[in-house]
Structures are given as C-alpha cells and as structure tokens.
C-alpha cells in the first residue's frame, strides 16, 4: 500500500487529528496574543519592567518542550495531561515573540510622529490607539507570525501528553517503522506551518504598504471586535476541553509504545463491556504515565514490575520475580495509594537483538557469543537502556562487552530501524516486540541471566477501584490471560500488519471469550 492509498483509507483520522492540531495552535496563539500584546504595551510605559519580563520569557522558550510538559502535569488547574497542558505550554512558548515584537514595534515609531501627536493635544491613550498601534502593527504581526509557526511545530510534541494532534501519527510511525504514518503526520503539519506563515505574511505586507496611511477609528474598532469575538469563541472551546476530563467513569492511560497501547485497550474494552464510559489517554511519553497516575489524571495504565522497581521506586535490581512483585505491590500501596494488579501472564524484558543474517554468519545464539565480535560491532541503545541501573553499564560488565566506540544513544523506536538498515549491529529492544519478526531480527539468549523480571501488570488508583466495582472484576479476569506468544502476535498485528490496536484487541477478546 503506497502513501496515497493509505491516505484514502485513513483520511478521516488524519483530518480529525489535523483539526485537533489546528485547535491547539489557534487557541494557544490567540491566548498568547491576548496576553502578550498588553504586556508588551505595558513594558513600553514601564521601562523598569522590560528587562526582567523579557528575561523570564526568554527562559521559558529555552526549556525543552517535553520537560515543560512534565513540569505542568502535577500542577493544579493549569497542568495535567491532554489539551489543557498542551495549550498552556504552547502559550508559554509563543509569548516571547509576541511581547518582544510589540515592544520593538511601539518603541520603533518615529519620535517626531509621537511629538507631533503630543503637539496636537492627544492624550497618551489616544497616541497609543491612533498613532503607535497602527504604525507598529506590521512589526507586532511579524511576532504573531513567528509565534504561530513555532506553535505548529511544538504542538506535535503535545502527543506525548495525550493532547492529540498530528504528533500522534508521527510518533506512531516512528514506533512502527512506518514511513506512511510519519508522512501522514508531517506533511499536514508542514502545510499548516506554511499556510500560517504565508497568510499572516500577506496581512503583514499589506499593513506595511498602508503604514503611512492613517487608520480610521471605525476600522480599528471593527478589528478589535472581531479579535474579541475570536478570543471568546476559542475560550469557550478551551473551557469545554478543560471540563471534558470529568465526563468519563475511568481514564485509561498508556505509554508511547505499541504493547502498552494494546494492554491499555484490552482493559478499556473490558470496562466498556460492563457499561462504563472510558476516556483513553494513550501514548504518553517517558514517565508521564506514572506522573499522570499519581496526579489523578489517569486511573490506570500498564507497567512492568522491573521498571517500577528501578525507574520509579529506585530499588536495586533483583532476579526473583515473586519478590520483585511483592515489593512493588507494597511500595505502590504505601507511597502512591495505587494497587498493582495480578501479573497478566507474560514478561517483557530487554531483548539483545542482531540482524538474522549476522546471527547465522557469526553463529550467534547467546549474548556471550557476542563478546569476541563486539570490538568490530556498532551498538545503538535507547535512552532508557543507557541510563537504567540494569542497563548498559552493568550489562557490558556482566558479559565483558567492548563495542566499537561508545554506543549510539537514540529513541528505542529508531534503534530498530537503525539495526535493520545496517547503521548499528546490536540493539536492546523488548522481548515481545512485533518489530522483531517484522524486520527479521534475532534475539540472543540472556545466558548469564543478567536482566531482572519484567512482568506485565496494570496499575490502578485505589479510589477508582473503590468507586467502580467492574474495574476490579476486569482486573481479576485478565490475570494470567496473555502468554508471551500471544503478546508477540498482538504486537505483530499492529506493527507488522499495520492494523488498528482496537481492532486487534476486539478479535483477541472474542477468542478468549471475554
């Protein structure tokens, strides 16, 4: 299936995500304009405030977008996950160009023009409204133009916090090694940026052409009225998004990889089968799923006992699966008031992968077989594997591995593609990942039993379990219901056969009599 066939089959989803993206950009840009222009005007009248305010705006724009989303999640009112946090973050990024260009535009008005207005007996307010703003409008609009284009790009990162938009397609394409998905998200985003830049640029050029022409008072009033109306409409839409999170019985989250989405969808469909209304907040990046659970933004998400033990609880590694599960269960209950559900039946540990052609050529079966060949091999590992206590450093010591140079650190989804395309020779993936079969890779046996257990479980807030009896029923029903082979097949159906996770889960539930 080529790109055009893909678009013809999925145009409704692409159009819907484009609409979400456009709403995020429009709402955040209008709020930034409504806040930034008055602040900029204030700075032109209060010179002492200019330096500190612009310094704060500069700092906000230098904060990495994903880090900013992470900071916002635990904050009441303005934080959380979803569109609310995304709009707040985008507003913070858009403020600097709006404020700075407002100050530059007003302060750039010729002094003689301002003095002539004073000589005519105009008040400061009249000078601002009838002289400075009309003359500074092209410069101010240039700031709005920059802010809008920035927002289009940054809004793709909002997919990490469940805000939707075209970033969903881009990150899904990276995860599934699917160029069509990435193009389906990247092309509309680029077109939105180009359209915004060209449209605002056209208005800006017309304003510059009329710069020497006095602006009639009724024209200014009309423009202000239209701007006020737009702000009211988008504020209403934003308020509706703000309140939307309270309408669901249960909010189900997932991390930003296929297996987590599938497990979350299995639980979500089980709840819906019992009459509950479910809000899905999938594909949350990094540790955002955990942060959202603790903050009450989601009620449940899938996790792995080894990840909880070391990444969340900061405990030392252990190879005793039962002891790890009991420790995680006890700590989550006492520290987060979260219940750890029974194991789902499979384990998803780190998988050391090589190309199957290399495995046959070098007779690689166990990780120990890599040791004599490692100095001539290039390794590439995900950021998670490189930083974890059970990751690269301990792994290399346990097996005496010295690769050709320092391993390249990259996103886990990209590491699969890098291995398949010959850019690296060894990666650490996930043992149940569908990409292993899709790309024809070989998993090497952990013959020294280095990696700790990673049993799949569901984490649920206790207040949700107490409030909703079906939530515990579904949890118990899923205990031990998914084997390693089944999970690999489900992942392959999504990653290899490019099928929607919801469709794959519905079929699996039927085969299980659920």
C-alpha positions in Angstrom: 0.0 0.0 0.0 1.5 3.3 -1.1 1.1 6.7 0.7 -1.9 7.8 -1.4 -3.7 4.5 -0.8 -3.0 4.9 2.9 -4.4 8.4 2.9 -7.5 7.4 1.0 -8.2 4.7 3.7 -7.3 6.8 6.7 -8.3 10.4 5.6 -10.9 10.7 8.4 -8.4 10.1 11.1 -5.8 12.4 9.5 -8.4 15.1 9.1 -9.6 14.7 12.7 -6.0 14.9 14.1 -5.3 17.9 11.8 -8.4 19.6 13.3 -7.1 18.9 16.8 -3.7 20.3 15.9 -5.2 23.4 14.4 -7.4 24.0 17.5 -4.3 23.7 19.8 -2.4 26.2 17.7 -5.3 28.6 17.2 -6.3 28.6 20.9 -2.7 29.0 22.2 -1.8 31.7 19.7 -4.9 33.8 20.4 -4.3 33.5 24.2 -0.6 34.4 23.7 -1.7 37.5 21.6 -4.3 38.5 24.2 -1.7 38.3 26.9 1.5 39.2 25.1 0.4 42.5 23.4 -0.9 44.1 26.6 2.2 43.0 28.4 4.4 44.4 25.6 2.5 47.7 25.7 2.9 47.9 29.5 6.7 47.4 29.1 6.8 50.4 26.7 5.3 52.5 29.5 7.2 50.9 32.4 10.9 50.6 31.3 12.0 49.2 34.6 9.9 46.0 33.9 11.2 45.4 30.4 14.4 43.6 31.3 13.0 41.1 33.9 9.9 40.3 31.9 11.8 39.6 28.7 14.3 37.6 30.6 11.6 35.3 32.0 10.0 34.9 28.6 13.4 34.0 27.2 13.9 31.4 29.9 10.5 29.8 29.2 11.3 29.4 25.5 14.6 27.7 26.2 13.0 24.9 28.4 12.8 21.7 26.3 9.1 21.1 25.3 8.9 17.6 26.8 10.4 18.8 30.1 7.9 21.7 30.2 5.0 19.2 29.7 6.5 17.1 32.5 6.6 20.1 34.9 3.0 21.0 34.1 1.5 17.6 34.8 1.4 17.8 38.7 0.2 21.5 38.7 -3.5 22.0 39.6 -5.7 24.0 37.2 -3.1 24.6 34.5 -1.5 21.2 34.5 -2.5 17.6 33.9 -2.4 15.8 30.6 -4.4 16.4 27.5 -5.3 19.6 25.6 -5.2 21.8 28.7 -1.5 21.2 29.5 -0.7 21.5 25.8 -2.4 24.8 25.4 -0.6 26.2 28.5 2.8 25.0 27.2 2.2 26.4 23.7 1.1 29.8 25.2 4.4 30.0 27.2 6.4 29.3 24.1 4.5 31.8 22.0 4.7 34.7 24.5 8.3 35.8 23.8 8.0 36.7 20.1 4.6 38.5 20.7 5.9 40.5 23.7 9.3 41.3 22.1 7.8 42.5 18.7 5.2 44.6 20.5 7.9 46.4 22.4 10.1 46.7 19.3 7.2 47.9 17.1 5.9 50.6 19.5 9.4 51.8 20.5 10.3 52.0 16.8 7.7 54.6 16.0 9.5 57.8 14.8 9.9 60.2 17.7 8.8 63.1 15.5 5.5 61.5 14.8 4.9 61.0 18.5 5.9 64.6 19.3 3.5 65.8 16.6 0.7 63.9 18.2 1.5 65.5 21.6 1.6 68.9 20.0 -1.9 68.2 18.6 -3.1 67.7 22.2 -3.6 64.0 22.1 -3.6 62.1 25.3 -1.3 59.1 25.9 -4.1 56.7 25.3 -5.0 58.4 22.0 -1.4 58.4 20.9 -1.2 54.6 21.6 -4.5 53.8 19.9 -4.4 56.1 16.9 -0.7 56.5 16.2 1.6 53.9 17.8 -0.5 50.8 17.3 -1.4 51.4 13.7 2.3 52.1 12.8 3.6 49.2 15.0 1.0 46.8 13.6 3.3 45.2 10.9 6.1 44.5 13.5 3.6 43.1 16.0 2.1 40.9 13.4 5.5 39.6 12.5 5.8 38.4 16.1 2.4 36.7 15.9 3.6 35.1 12.7 6.7 33.7 14.4 4.6 32.5 17.4 2.1 30.7 15.2 4.8 28.8 13.2 6.6 27.9 16.5 3.3 26.6 17.9 2.6 24.4 14.8 5.9 22.7 15.4 5.8 22.4 19.2 2.2 21.1 19.0 3.5 17.8 17.5 5.2 17.1 20.9 1.9 17.5 22.6 1.1 13.9 21.6 3.4 12.9 24.4 0.9 14.2 26.9 -2.2 12.8 25.3 -3.3 16.1 23.6 -3.8 14.5 20.2 -2.8 16.3 17.0 -0.6 15.3 14.2 2.2 14.3 16.5 0.2 11.1 17.2 0.8 9.9 13.6 4.5 10.9 13.6 5.4 9.1 16.8 3.2 6.1 15.9 5.1 5.9 12.6 8.5 6.0 14.3 7.4 3.3 16.7 6.0 1.0 13.9 8.8 1.8 11.4 6.1 3.1 9.0 7.1 5.9 6.7 3.5 6.4 5.6 2.3 7.2 9.1 5.2 9.6 9.6 4.4 11.4 6.3 0.7 11.5 7.2 1.5 13.5 10.3 4.5 15.5 9.0 3.0 16.7 5.7 -0.2 18.3 7.1 1.9 19.8 9.9 4.3 21.4 7.4 1.3 22.6 5.3 -0.3 24.2 8.4 3.0 26.0 9.2 3.4 27.2 5.6 -0.2 28.3 5.4 0.0 30.2 8.7 3.3 31.8 7.6 2.0 32.8 4.2 -1.4 34.0 5.4 -0.1 36.2 8.2 2.8 37.3 6.0 0.3 38.5 3.4 -1.6 40.5 6.0 1.7 41.9 7.3 2.8 43.0 3.9 -0.5 44.8 3.3 -0.2 46.6 6.7 3.3 47.7 5.7 2.0 49.0 2.4 -0.5 51.1 4.3 1.9 52.2 7.1 1.8 55.8 6.0 -1.9 55.9 5.8 -3.9 56.9 8.9 -6.2 54.2 10.2 -9.8 55.2 10.7 -11.2 54.7 14.1 -14.1 52.6 13.0 -11.7 50.2 11.2 -9.7 49.7 14.3 -12.9 49.1 16.3 -14.1 46.5 13.9 -10.8 44.7 14.0 -10.8 44.7 17.8 -14.4 43.4 17.8 -13.5 40.5 15.5 -10.4 39.7 17.6 -12.6 39.8 20.8 -15.1 37.5 19.2 -12.4 35.0 18.2 -11.0 35.0 21.7 -14.4 34.4 23.2 -15.2 31.5 20.8 -11.8 29.8 21.4 -12.0 30.4 25.1 -15.4 28.6 25.1 -13.8 25.7 23.1 -10.9 25.6 25.6 -13.2 25.6 28.5 -15.1 22.7 27.0 -11.8 20.8 26.6 -11.0 21.8 30.2 -14.1 20.2 31.5 -14.1 17.2 29.2 -11.9 15.1 31.5 -14.6 14.9 34.2 -17.2 13.2 31.9 -15.7 9.7 31.9 -16.1 7.0 34.5 -12.5 5.8 34.1 -9.5 7.3 32.4 -7.1 4.7 30.9 -3.6 5.7 30.0 -0.7 4.0 28.2 3.0 4.7 27.5 4.2 5.6 24.0 4.8 2.1 22.5 2.6 -0.5 20.9 2.4 -3.1 23.6 1.4 -0.5 26.2 -1.4 0.8 24.0 -2.6 -2.8 23.3 -2.7 -3.7 27.1 -4.5 -0.4 27.9 -7.0 -1.1 25.1 -7.7 -4.6 26.5 -8.6 -3.1 29.8 -10.6 -0.3 28.3 -12.7 -2.6 26.2 -13.3 -4.8 29.2 -14.6 -1.8 31.2 -16.8 -0.7 28.3 -18.3 -4.2 28.0 -19.5 -3.6 31.6 -21.2 -0.4 30.7 -18.5 2.1 31.9 -17.6 5.2 29.9 -13.8 5.2 29.2 -11.6 8.1 28.3 -8.4 7.0 26.5 -5.2 8.9 27.1 -2.7 6.8 25.3 0.9 7.2 24.1 2.2 9.3 27.0 6.0 9.7 26.7 8.7 9.0 29.2 7.4 8.7 32.8 4.4 10.8 32.1 2.0 7.9 32.5 3.3 7.4 36.1 3.1 11.1 36.8 -0.4 11.3 35.4 -1.5 8.3 37.6 -0.1 9.9 40.8 -1.6 13.3 39.9 -5.1 11.7 39.3 -5.1 12.5 35.6 -5.5 8.8 34.7 -6.9 6.0 36.8 -5.0 3.0 35.3 -2.1 2.2 32.9 0.0 -0.9 32.1 3.5 -1.2 33.6 6.3 -3.8 34.2 7.5 -4.8 37.6 11.2 -4.4 36.8 10.5 -0.9 35.5 8.6 0.0 38.6 11.2 -1.4 40.9 14.2 0.5 39.5 12.9 3.5 37.5 10.1 4.6 39.8 10.9 3.2 43.3 14.7 3.4 42.7 15.3 0.0 44.2 18.3 -2.2 43.3 17.8 -4.9 40.6 16.7 -8.4 41.6 16.2 -11.6 39.7 13.5 -13.0 42.0 10.2 -12.4 40.1 8.0 -13.1 43.1 10.0 -10.9 45.5 10.0 -8.1 43.0 6.3 -8.2 42.5 5.6 -8.2 46.3 8.0 -5.4 46.9 6.5 -3.3 44.1 2.9 -4.0 45.3 3.7 -3.0 48.9 5.6 0.2 47.9 3.0 1.4 45.4 0.3 0.9 48.0 2.1 2.9 50.7 3.7 5.6 48.6 1.1 6.3 45.9 -2.1 4.7 47.1 -2.0 2.6 43.9 -2.9 -1.1 43.6 -0.7 -3.4 41.5 -2.9 -5.8 39.6 -2.0 -9.5 39.3 0.5 -10.4 36.6 -1.1 -10.6 33.1 0.8 -13.8 32.2 3.9 -12.7 30.3 7.2 -11.0 30.8 8.6 -8.2 28.6 12.3 -8.0 29.4 15.1 -6.4 27.4 16.0 -8.3 24.2 19.5 -8.1 22.8 18.9 -8.1 19.0 21.1 -8.6 15.9 20.2 -9.0 12.3 19.4 -12.6 11.5 22.0 -12.6 8.7 24.7 -11.7 11.2 23.4 -14.3 13.7 23.8 -17.1 11.1 27.1 -15.8 9.7 28.7 -15.5 13.2 26.8 -18.3 14.8 25.3 -16.1 17.5 22.9 -17.7 19.8 23.7 -16.4 23.3 24.8 -12.9 24.4 28.1 -14.5 25.5 28.7 -15.3 21.8 28.9 -11.6 21.1 32.0 -11.0 23.3 34.7 -11.9 20.7 32.9 -10.0 17.9 31.9 -6.9 19.9 35.1 -4.8 19.1 34.1 -4.9 15.4 30.4 -4.2 16.0 28.5 -0.9 16.5 25.9 -0.8 19.2 22.9 1.5 19.5 20.6 1.6 22.6 17.6 3.6 23.7 18.0 6.3 26.3 16.2 4.2 28.8 18.6 1.3 28.5 21.6 3.6 28.6 20.5 5.2 31.9 18.9 2.4 33.9 20.7 0.6 36.7 20.1 -2.7 34.9 21.0 -1.2 31.6 24.2 -0.7 29.5 26.9 -0.3 32.1 26.1 -3.4 34.2 25.2 -5.3 31.0 28.6 -4.6 29.4 30.4 -5.6 32.6 28.4 -8.8 33.1 29.3 -10.0 29.6 32.7 -8.4 29.2 31.5 -6.5 26.1 33.6 -3.7 24.5 31.9 -2.4 21.3 33.4 -0.4 18.5 33.2 3.0 20.2 30.6 4.3 22.6 27.1 3.0 21.8 24.9 5.5 19.9 22.1 6.7 22.1 18.7 7.0 20.3 15.0 6.7 20.6 14.0 3.0 21.1 11.8 3.1 18.0 14.6 4.4 15.9 17.0 1.8 17.1 15.1 -1.0 15.3 15.3 0.9 12.0 19.0 1.7 12.6 19.7 -2.1 13.1 17.6 -3.2 10.0 19.3 -0.6 7.8 22.9 -1.5 8.9 23.6 1.7 10.8 24.3 -0.3 14.0 24.9 -4.0 14.6 23.4 -4.6 18.1 20.5 -3.0 19.9 18.4 -3.7 23.1 14.7 -4.0 22.3 11.7 -5.5 24.0 11.3 -9.3 24.0 7.7 -9.3 23.0 8.0 -6.5 20.3 6.4 -7.2 17.0 9.2 -5.4 15.2 11.5 -8.4 15.9 9.5 -10.5 13.4 8.7 -7.6 11.1 12.3 -6.7 10.5 13.7 -10.3 10.6 15.8 -9.8 13.7 17.2 -12.5 16.1 17.1 -12.3 19.9 20.1 -13.6 21.7 19.6 -15.6 24.9 20.5 -14.0 28.2 22.6 -17.0 29.2 24.0 -15.3 32.3 20.5 -14.2 33.5 21.5 -10.6 33.9 18.2 -8.9 33.3 15.6 -8.7 36.1 12.0 -9.9 35.7 9.6 -7.6 33.9 6.2 -9.0 34.5 3.4 -7.0 32.8 0.8 -5.7 35.3 -1.9 -3.0 35.5 -1.5 -0.2 38.0 -4.8 1.3 39.3 -5.6 4.1 41.7 -7.4 2.7 44.7 -10.0 5.4 44.7 -11.1 4.2 41.2 -11.3 0.6 42.4 -13.4 1.6 45.4 -15.7 3.7 43.3 -16.2 1.2 40.4 -16.8 -2.5 41.2 -16.4 -3.5 37.5 -12.8 -2.1 37.5 -11.7 -4.9 39.9 -13.7 -7.5 38.1 -12.0 -6.8 34.8 -8.6 -6.7 36.5 -9.1 -10.2 38.1 -10.4 -11.6 34.8 -7.2 -10.6 32.9 -4.9 -12.2 35.4 -2.6 -14.7 33.6 -4.7 -14.4 30.4 -1.9 -13.3 28.0 1.0 -15.5 27.1 4.3 -14.3 25.7 3.5 -15.8 22.3 0.1 -14.1 22.2 1.6 -10.8 23.1 4.1 -11.1 20.3 1.3 -11.9 17.9 -0.8 -9.0 19.0 2.2 -6.6 18.7 3.0 -8.0 15.2 -0.6 -7.5 14.1 -0.3 -3.8 14.9 3.4 -3.2 14.0 3.8 -5.7 11.2 0.4 -5.8 9.6 -0.4 -2.1 10.4 -3.8 -2.9 11.9 -5.5 -0.6 14.5 -4.9 -1.7 18.1 -8.6 -1.5 18.9 -9.5 -3.9 16.1 -6.8 -6.4 17.1 -7.9 -6.3 20.7 -11.6 -6.9 19.8 -10.6 -10.1 17.9 -8.4 -11.3 20.8 -11.2 -10.7 23.3 -13.5 -12.9 21.2 -11.0 -15.7 21.0 -10.7 -15.5 24.8 -14.5 -15.5 25.4 -14.3 -12.1 27.0 
